[in-house]
């Protein structure tokens, strides 16, 4: 006689539980999550204007061409021509994979200034409700903050809830690059927080950058806070499906293929960001050496091997994280598959001791941040595994198991 604790009864029970959870989410949030993000018309209009423009009588290249071709185009221009294009088409140049990083920073500063002026006018637009005027004020102040001296904005789109990416360190001089991919409720207004700063992309990236430097001051690193995708709003249908992850994965891989130099890249994907990274994994360039997920609801696959990546796959979860209670299934497109910290998934499971619940993996002083920083600088000998022994470090180049 088959007990309920074994397959197939357990699988049926899990499937029913998953459907029940989704039903509750639909009942409480409805399908509104599918419609909360306004599409960006500003960026598309900017691309249209670029395509109709020319330089010295020659048409401008397709802004979606391969990064290497766009890089060659900008290399062929004089400094004045590059500057002129950044001023004429700031949103295009600021978001163009293949444009020099410093030029993108300059272009995005111009685009931020233009967006700030738009929100200034909206703040006093009597046609807006008080809530609308307040939102305009919040966006205007966020744009001002992003324009502060020393900030390096690699991507910016003011449309809808907004998208943005910021660099800490020098991309062109980095010997190792880290990319932080955040999860739900990430947009322009939540990109940075003064309260609980390490739960927002900027705080996550700053904490990781500082921890990497503390681990290995001699290694030049750069960290990208990458919120350049439309994340799900809340725990509605968007968060239970791969819709946002599919679009985000395309944008993420476009960024990775355009990164300058040949430094190895480590991915750090939190919560729904791990869904984005899971979908993107098969298309990631080989310079991505490590793929680490924290607080993951799943990566849209049954095992690490199904990610079809040459990168080492790491996973961690704090014992108090509520994400462990989600059904780790995929039923009719709902749910995100196997639990990445489970033995069945096959990832290298790291300690997340002292992490602060679901959003606290980048808190200074935690095992989780220490482990992420070790991966970022390639200090694999120092990693702390989740379980007794050092099995998570097996078969890592340069590491002898059993030795610290």
C-alpha positions as CSV (number, residue, x, y, z in Angstrom):
1,X,0.0,0.0,0.0
2,X,1.4,3.4,-1.0
3,X,1.5,6.0,1.8
4,X,0.5,9.6,1.2
5,X,4.1,10.7,1.9
6,X,5.3,9.1,-1.3
7,X,4.7,9.7,-5.0
8,X,2.2,10.0,-6.7
9,X,-0.1,11.1,-3.9
10,X,2.4,13.7,-2.6
11,X,2.7,15.2,-6.1
12,X,-1.1,15.4,-6.5
13,X,-1.4,17.1,-3.1
14,X,1.3,19.6,-4.0
15,X,-0.4,20.4,-7.3
16,X,-3.7,21.0,-5.5
17,X,-2.0,23.2,-2.9
18,X,-0.3,25.2,-5.7
19,X,-3.6,25.8,-7.4
20,X,-5.2,26.8,-4.1
21,X,-2.5,29.3,-3.4
22,X,-2.9,30.8,-6.9
23,X,-6.7,30.9,-6.5
24,X,-6.3,32.9,-3.2
25,X,-3.9,35.3,-4.9
26,X,-6.4,35.8,-7.7
27,X,-9.2,36.3,-5.3
28,X,-7.3,38.9,-3.2
29,X,-5.3,40.7,-5.9
30,X,-7.3,39.9,-9.0
31,X,-5.7,40.2,-12.4
32,X,-4.7,43.8,-11.7
33,X,-1.0,43.0,-11.5
34,X,-1.1,42.4,-15.2
35,X,-2.1,46.0,-15.8
36,X,-0.3,48.0,-13.1
37,X,2.7,48.9,-15.3
38,X,2.3,51.6,-17.9
39,X,4.2,50.9,-21.1
40,X,7.0,53.3,-21.8
41,X,6.2,55.5,-24.8
42,X,9.1,57.9,-24.1
43,X,11.8,55.3,-24.9
44,X,10.1,54.1,-28.0
45,X,9.6,57.7,-29.3
46,X,13.3,58.3,-28.6
47,X,14.3,55.2,-30.7
48,X,12.0,56.4,-33.5
49,X,13.7,59.8,-33.5
50,X,17.2,58.1,-33.6
51,X,16.2,56.0,-36.6
52,X,15.1,59.1,-38.5
53,X,18.3,61.0,-37.7
54,X,21.7,61.1,-39.4
55,X,25.3,62.1,-38.7
56,X,27.3,64.0,-41.3
57,X,24.8,62.8,-43.9
58,X,25.0,59.2,-42.9
59,X,22.1,57.3,-41.3
60,X,22.7,56.2,-37.7
61,X,23.0,52.5,-37.0
62,X,20.2,50.3,-35.8
63,X,20.2,50.8,-32.0
64,X,19.4,47.1,-31.5
65,X,22.5,45.9,-33.5
66,X,25.0,43.6,-31.9
67,X,27.0,45.4,-29.1
68,X,30.3,44.9,-31.0
69,X,29.0,46.7,-34.0
70,X,27.6,49.6,-32.0
71,X,30.9,49.8,-30.0
72,X,32.8,50.0,-33.3
73,X,30.5,52.8,-34.5
74,X,31.1,54.9,-31.4
75,X,34.9,54.2,-31.6
76,X,34.8,55.7,-35.0
77,X,33.4,59.0,-33.8
78,X,35.1,62.1,-32.5
79,X,34.5,63.1,-28.9
80,X,32.3,65.9,-30.1
81,X,30.2,63.7,-32.3
82,X,29.6,61.3,-29.3
83,X,28.7,64.2,-27.1
84,X,26.3,65.6,-29.7
85,X,24.5,62.2,-30.0
86,X,24.2,62.0,-26.2
87,X,22.5,65.4,-26.1
88,X,20.3,64.8,-29.1
89,X,19.2,61.3,-28.1
90,X,20.0,60.8,-24.4
91,X,17.5,58.0,-23.7
92,X,18.8,56.0,-26.7
93,X,22.5,56.4,-26.0
94,X,21.9,55.9,-22.3
95,X,20.3,52.6,-22.9
96,X,22.3,51.4,-25.8
97,X,24.3,48.2,-25.2
98,X,27.5,48.8,-27.1
99,X,27.8,52.5,-26.3
100,X,30.8,53.3,-24.0
101,X,29.9,53.2,-20.3
102,X,31.1,56.8,-19.6
103,X,29.0,58.1,-22.5
104,X,25.9,56.2,-21.2
105,X,26.4,57.8,-17.8
106,X,26.5,61.2,-19.4
107,X,23.5,60.6,-21.6
108,X,21.4,59.2,-18.7
109,X,22.3,62.3,-16.6
110,X,20.8,64.4,-19.4
111,X,17.7,62.1,-19.7
112,X,17.2,62.3,-15.9
113,X,17.3,66.1,-16.0
114,X,14.7,66.1,-18.8
115,X,12.5,63.7,-16.9
116,X,12.9,65.8,-13.7
117,X,11.5,68.8,-15.6
118,X,8.5,66.8,-16.7
119,X,7.7,65.8,-13.2
120,X,8.2,69.3,-11.9
121,X,5.4,70.5,-14.2
122,X,3.2,67.5,-13.2
123,X,3.6,68.4,-9.5
124,X,1.6,71.6,-10.2
125,X,-0.8,70.2,-12.8
126,X,-4.3,70.8,-11.5
127,X,-5.7,68.0,-13.8
128,X,-3.9,65.5,-11.6
129,X,-5.4,64.2,-8.3
130,X,-3.5,64.9,-5.1
131,X,-2.1,61.4,-5.2
132,X,-0.9,62.0,-8.8
133,X,0.8,65.2,-7.8
134,X,2.4,63.5,-4.8
135,X,3.7,60.7,-7.1
136,X,5.1,63.3,-9.5
137,X,6.9,64.9,-6.5
138,X,8.4,61.6,-5.4
139,X,9.6,60.8,-8.9
140,X,11.1,64.3,-9.3
141,X,13.1,63.9,-6.1
142,X,14.2,60.4,-7.1
143,X,15.5,61.7,-10.4
144,X,17.4,64.4,-8.6
145,X,19.0,61.8,-6.3
146,X,20.1,59.7,-9.3
147,X,21.7,62.8,-10.8
148,X,23.9,63.3,-7.8
149,X,27.7,63.7,-8.5
150,X,29.5,60.5,-8.7
151,X,26.5,58.3,-9.5
152,X,26.9,56.1,-12.6
153,X,23.5,55.3,-14.2
154,X,23.9,52.7,-16.8
155,X,20.3,52.5,-17.9
156,X,17.3,54.6,-17.3
157,X,13.7,54.6,-18.6
158,X,11.1,56.9,-16.9
159,X,8.2,55.3,-18.6
160,X,5.6,53.4,-16.5
161,X,6.9,52.5,-13.1
162,X,10.4,53.0,-14.5
163,X,13.6,51.0,-15.0
164,X,17.1,51.8,-13.9
165,X,20.6,50.3,-13.5
166,X,23.5,51.8,-11.6
167,X,27.2,50.9,-11.5
168,X,29.5,50.9,-8.4
169,X,33.2,50.8,-9.3
170,X,34.7,51.0,-12.8
171,X,33.3,48.6,-15.4
172,X,36.2,49.2,-17.8
173,X,38.9,48.6,-15.1
174,X,37.2,45.8,-13.2
175,X,38.9,42.4,-12.8
176,X,35.6,40.9,-11.6
177,X,32.0,42.1,-12.2
178,X,29.0,41.3,-10.1
179,X,25.3,41.9,-11.1
180,X,22.5,42.1,-8.6
181,X,19.1,41.2,-9.9
182,X,16.2,42.1,-7.5
183,X,12.7,40.8,-7.2
184,X,9.1,42.0,-6.9
185,X,8.1,45.6,-6.2
186,X,11.3,47.0,-7.8
187,X,10.9,50.2,-9.7
188,X,12.3,53.7,-9.8
189,X,10.7,54.7,-6.4
190,X,11.9,51.6,-4.6
191,X,15.4,51.4,-6.3
192,X,16.8,53.0,-3.2
193,X,15.5,53.2,0.3
194,X,16.5,55.3,3.4
195,X,14.7,52.9,5.7
196,X,16.0,49.3,5.5
197,X,18.4,50.3,2.8
198,X,19.8,46.8,2.2
199,X,16.4,45.5,1.0
200,X,16.6,47.8,-2.1
201,X,18.9,47.3,-5.2
202,X,21.2,50.2,-4.4
203,X,21.7,49.1,-0.8
204,X,22.2,45.5,-2.0
205,X,24.9,46.5,-4.5
206,X,26.6,49.0,-2.2
207,X,26.8,46.3,0.6
208,X,28.2,43.7,-1.9
209,X,30.7,46.2,-3.3
210,X,32.0,47.1,0.2
211,X,32.1,43.4,1.3
212,X,34.0,42.4,-1.9
213,X,36.6,45.1,-1.2
214,X,36.9,44.0,2.4
215,X,37.4,40.4,1.3
216,X,40.1,41.3,-1.3
217,X,41.2,44.9,-1.5
218,X,43.7,44.1,-4.3
219,X,41.0,43.0,-6.8
220,X,39.3,45.7,-8.7
221,X,35.6,45.0,-8.7
222,X,32.4,46.6,-10.1
223,X,28.9,45.8,-9.0
224,X,25.8,46.6,-11.1
225,X,22.4,47.2,-9.3
226,X,20.3,46.0,-12.2
227,X,16.6,47.0,-12.0
228,X,16.3,47.4,-15.8
229,X,13.3,45.2,-16.1
230,X,9.6,45.5,-15.2
231,X,9.3,43.5,-12.0
232,X,6.0,42.1,-10.7
233,X,4.0,44.5,-8.5
234,X,3.2,42.6,-5.3
235,X,2.5,38.9,-5.0
236,X,-0.1,38.6,-7.7
237,X,-0.3,36.7,-10.9
238,X,2.8,38.3,-12.3
239,X,4.9,37.0,-9.5
240,X,3.5,33.5,-10.0
241,X,4.3,33.3,-13.7
242,X,7.3,33.8,-15.9
243,X,5.8,36.7,-17.9
244,X,8.0,39.4,-16.4
245,X,10.9,37.0,-16.2
246,X,10.8,36.3,-19.9
247,X,11.0,40.0,-20.8
248,X,13.6,40.6,-18.1
249,X,15.8,37.7,-19.3
250,X,16.1,39.2,-22.7
251,X,17.2,42.5,-21.3
252,X,19.6,40.9,-18.8
253,X,21.4,38.9,-21.5
254,X,21.6,42.0,-23.7
255,X,23.4,43.7,-20.9
256,X,25.7,40.8,-20.2
257,X,26.7,40.5,-23.8
258,X,27.6,44.2,-23.9
259,X,29.7,44.4,-20.8
260,X,33.2,45.8,-21.6
261,X,36.4,43.8,-21.3
262,X,36.6,40.1,-20.5
263,X,36.4,40.1,-16.6
264,X,34.4,37.1,-15.2
265,X,30.9,37.9,-14.1
266,X,29.0,36.7,-11.1
267,X,25.2,36.9,-10.9
268,X,23.4,37.5,-7.6
269,X,19.7,37.0,-8.0
270,X,17.2,37.6,-5.2
271,X,13.6,36.3,-4.9
272,X,11.8,36.8,-8.2
273,X,15.1,38.0,-9.7
274,X,16.2,34.3,-9.5
275,X,13.3,33.5,-11.8
276,X,14.7,36.1,-14.3
277,X,18.2,34.5,-13.9
278,X,16.8,31.0,-14.4
279,X,15.1,32.0,-17.7
280,X,18.2,33.9,-18.8
281,X,20.7,31.2,-17.8
282,X,20.9,29.2,-21.1
283,X,21.7,32.4,-23.1
284,X,24.2,33.9,-20.7
285,X,27.7,34.4,-22.1
286,X,30.4,32.0,-20.9
287,X,32.1,34.8,-19.0
288,X,29.4,34.3,-16.4
289,X,31.2,32.0,-14.0
290,X,28.8,31.9,-11.1
291,X,25.0,32.1,-10.6
292,X,23.9,32.6,-7.0
293,X,20.3,32.8,-5.9
294,X,18.9,33.8,-2.6
295,X,15.3,33.5,-1.3
296,X,14.3,31.8,-4.6
297,X,10.7,30.7,-5.4
298,X,12.3,28.6,-8.2
299,X,14.2,29.0,-11.4
300,X,11.6,27.5,-13.9
301,X,13.5,24.2,-14.1
302,X,13.6,20.9,-12.3
303,X,17.4,20.9,-11.6
304,X,20.5,23.0,-12.0
305,X,21.6,20.9,-14.9
306,X,18.5,22.0,-16.8
307,X,19.7,25.6,-16.7
308,X,22.1,24.6,-19.4
309,X,24.8,27.0,-18.2
310,X,28.5,26.5,-17.7
311,X,28.3,28.7,-14.6
312,X,28.5,27.2,-11.1
313,X,25.0,27.4,-9.5
314,X,24.7,28.4,-5.8
315,X,21.6,28.7,-3.6
316,X,20.9,29.9,-0.1
317,X,17.8,30.5,2.1
318,X,17.4,31.7,5.6
319,X,15.5,29.3,7.9
320,X,13.0,32.1,8.7
321,X,12.3,33.1,5.1
322,X,8.6,32.7,4.3
323,X,9.5,31.8,0.7
324,X,10.1,28.2,1.9
325,X,6.3,27.8,2.2
326,X,5.5,28.5,-1.4
327,X,4.6,25.4,-3.5
328,X,7.8,24.5,-5.4
329,X,5.9,23.4,-8.5
330,X,5.1,24.5,-12.0
331,X,1.5,23.8,-13.0
332,X,0.1,25.2,-16.2
333,X,2.6,28.1,-16.2
334,X,1.9,28.9,-12.5
335,X,4.8,28.4,-10.1
336,X,8.5,28.3,-10.7
337,X,9.6,24.7,-10.3
338,X,11.9,22.8,-7.9
339,X,13.3,24.4,-4.8
340,X,16.9,25.5,-5.5
341,X,18.1,24.6,-2.0
342,X,16.7,21.1,-2.2
343,X,19.0,18.1,-2.8
344,X,17.0,17.2,-5.9
345,X,17.8,20.5,-7.6
346,X,21.6,20.0,-7.3
347,X,22.8,23.5,-6.6
348,X,25.7,24.2,-4.2
349,X,23.9,25.2,-1.0
350,X,25.4,28.0,1.0
351,X,24.9,29.2,4.6
352,X,22.5,32.2,5.0
353,X,22.9,32.4,8.8
354,X,21.8,35.7,10.4
355,X,20.1,36.8,7.2
356,X,17.1,39.0,8.1
357,X,14.2,37.1,6.7
358,X,13.2,37.3,3.0
359,X,14.7,40.6,2.3
360,X,17.8,40.6,4.5
361,X,20.4,38.6,2.5
362,X,22.6,41.6,1.8
363,X,22.7,42.8,5.4
364,X,26.3,43.5,6.6
365,X,27.5,40.9,9.1
366,X,25.5,38.0,7.7
367,X,26.8,34.7,6.4
368,X,24.7,35.3,3.3
369,X,26.5,38.6,2.3
370,X,29.9,37.1,3.3
371,X,29.3,34.2,1.0
372,X,28.1,36.4,-1.9
373,X,31.2,38.5,-1.6
374,X,33.4,35.5,-1.6
375,X,31.9,34.4,-4.8
376,X,32.2,37.9,-6.3
377,X,36.0,38.0,-5.7
378,X,36.5,34.3,-6.4
379,X,37.5,33.4,-2.8
380,X,35.8,30.0,-3.0
381,X,38.0,28.6,-0.2
382,X,36.3,30.9,2.3
383,X,32.7,29.9,1.5
384,X,30.5,28.6,4.3
385,X,28.3,25.7,3.2
386,X,24.8,25.4,4.6
387,X,25.4,21.9,5.9
388,X,28.2,20.2,7.8
389,X,31.3,19.6,5.8
390,X,32.3,21.4,2.7
391,X,30.5,19.6,-0.1
392,X,29.3,22.9,-1.6
393,X,32.9,23.6,-2.6
394,X,33.6,20.4,-4.3
395,X,35.1,20.5,-7.8
396,X,35.6,24.3,-7.7
397,X,38.9,25.1,-9.5
398,X,41.6,26.0,-7.0
399,X,39.8,24.6,-4.0
400,X,40.9,21.4,-2.2
401,X,38.0,20.0,-0.2
402,X,38.7,19.6,3.5
403,X,41.0,22.6,3.6
404,X,40.0,26.1,4.5
